[in-house]
Protein backbone atom coordinates (compact mmCIF):
# COMPACT_ATOMS: atom_id res chain seq x y z
CA UNK A 1 0.00 0.00 0.00
CA UNK A 2 1.41 3.38 -0.99
CA UNK A 3 1.47 6.46 1.22
CA UNK A 4 -1.33 8.10 -0.78
CA UNK A 5 -3.50 5.01 -0.37
CA UNK A 6 -2.99 5.16 3.39
CA UNK A 7 -3.82 8.86 3.66
CA UNK A 8 -6.65 8.97 1.09
CA UNK A 9 -8.36 5.58 1.45
CA UNK A 10 -11.91 6.69 0.50
CA UNK A 11 -13.12 6.86 -3.10
CA UNK A 12 -16.15 8.47 -4.65
CA UNK A 13 -17.22 6.40 -7.65
CA UNK A 14 -19.67 7.35 -10.39
CA UNK A 15 -21.59 4.94 -12.60
CA UNK A 16 -23.19 6.31 -15.76
CA UNK A 17 -26.29 5.16 -17.65
CA UNK A 18 -24.24 2.62 -19.62
CA UNK A 19 -22.75 0.97 -16.54
CA UNK A 20 -19.31 2.57 -16.94
CA UNK A 21 -17.64 3.36 -13.62
CA UNK A 22 -15.26 6.23 -12.94
CA UNK A 23 -13.28 7.33 -9.91
CA UNK A 24 -14.36 10.88 -9.06
CA UNK A 25 -11.88 11.50 -6.26
CA UNK A 26 -10.02 10.21 -3.21
CA UNK A 27 -10.57 11.51 0.31
CA UNK A 28 -9.07 11.16 3.78
CA UNK A 29 -12.33 10.38 5.59
CA UNK A 30 -15.54 8.59 4.76
CA UNK A 31 -17.53 11.63 5.89
CA UNK A 32 -15.69 13.88 3.44
CA UNK A 33 -16.21 11.41 0.58
CA UNK A 34 -19.89 10.96 1.46
CA UNK A 35 -20.42 14.73 1.48
CA UNK A 36 -19.03 14.95 -2.07
CA UNK A 37 -21.07 11.94 -3.26
CA UNK A 38 -24.27 13.39 -1.77
CA UNK A 39 -23.57 16.76 -3.37
CA UNK A 40 -23.05 15.22 -6.80
CA UNK A 41 -26.04 12.90 -6.42
CA UNK A 42 -28.25 15.86 -5.49
CA UNK A 43 -27.69 17.55 -8.84
CA UNK A 44 -30.45 15.46 -10.41
CA UNK A 45 -28.41 13.66 -13.07
CA UNK A 46 -29.00 10.00 -13.79
CA UNK A 47 -25.52 8.96 -12.64
CA UNK A 48 -25.14 6.93 -9.47
CA UNK A 49 -22.50 7.94 -6.90
CA UNK A 50 -21.21 5.94 -3.96
CA UNK A 51 -18.31 5.72 -1.50
CA UNK A 52 -15.82 2.85 -1.32
CA UNK A 53 -12.76 2.23 0.81
CA UNK A 54 -9.66 1.32 -1.21
CA UNK A 55 -9.11 -2.41 -1.02
CA UNK A 56 -12.82 -3.25 -0.74
CA UNK A 57 -15.00 -4.45 -3.60
CA UNK A 58 -18.31 -3.53 -2.02
CA UNK A 59 -19.71 -0.22 -0.84
CA UNK A 60 -18.33 0.59 2.59
CA UNK A 61 -20.79 0.60 5.48
CA UNK A 62 -18.62 2.48 8.02
C-alpha positions in Angstrom: 0.0 0.0 0.0 1.4 3.4 -1.0 1.5 6.5 1.2 -1.3 8.1 -0.8 -3.5 5.0 -0.4 -3.0 5.2 3.4 -3.8 8.9 3.7 -6.7 9.0 1.1 -8.4 5.6 1.4 -11.9 6.7 0.5 -13.1 6.9 -3.1 -16.2 8.5 -4.7 -17.2 6.4 -7.6 -19.7 7.3 -10.4 -21.6 4.9 -12.6 -23.2 6.3 -15.8 -26.3 5.2 -17.7 -24.2 2.6 -19.6 -22.7 1.0 -16.5 -19.3 2.6 -16.9 -17.6 3.4 -13.6 -15.3 6.2 -12.9 -13.3 7.3 -9.9 -14.4 10.9 -9.1 -11.9 11.5 -6.3 -10.0 10.2 -3.2 -10.6 11.5 0.3 -9.1 11.2 3.8 -12.3 10.4 5.6 -15.5 8.6 4.8 -17.5 11.6 5.9 -15.7 13.9 3.4 -16.2 11.4 0.6 -19.9 11.0 1.5 -20.4 14.7 1.5 -19.0 15.0 -2.1 -21.1 11.9 -3.3 -24.3 13.4 -1.8 -23.6 16.8 -3.4 -23.0 15.2 -6.8 -26.0 12.9 -6.4 -28.3 15.9 -5.5 -27.7 17.6 -8.8 -30.4 15.5 -10.4 -28.4 13.7 -13.1 -29.0 10.0 -13.8 -25.5 9.0 -12.6 -25.1 6.9 -9.5 -22.5 7.9 -6.9 -21.2 5.9 -4.0 -18.3 5.7 -1.5 -15.8 2.9 -1.3 -12.8 2.2 0.8 -9.7 1.3 -1.2 -9.1 -2.4 -1.0 -12.8 -3.2 -0.7 -15.0 -4.4 -3.6 -18.3 -3.5 -2.0 -19.7 -0.2 -0.8 -18.3 0.6 2.6 -20.8 0.6 5.5 -18.6 2.5 8.0 
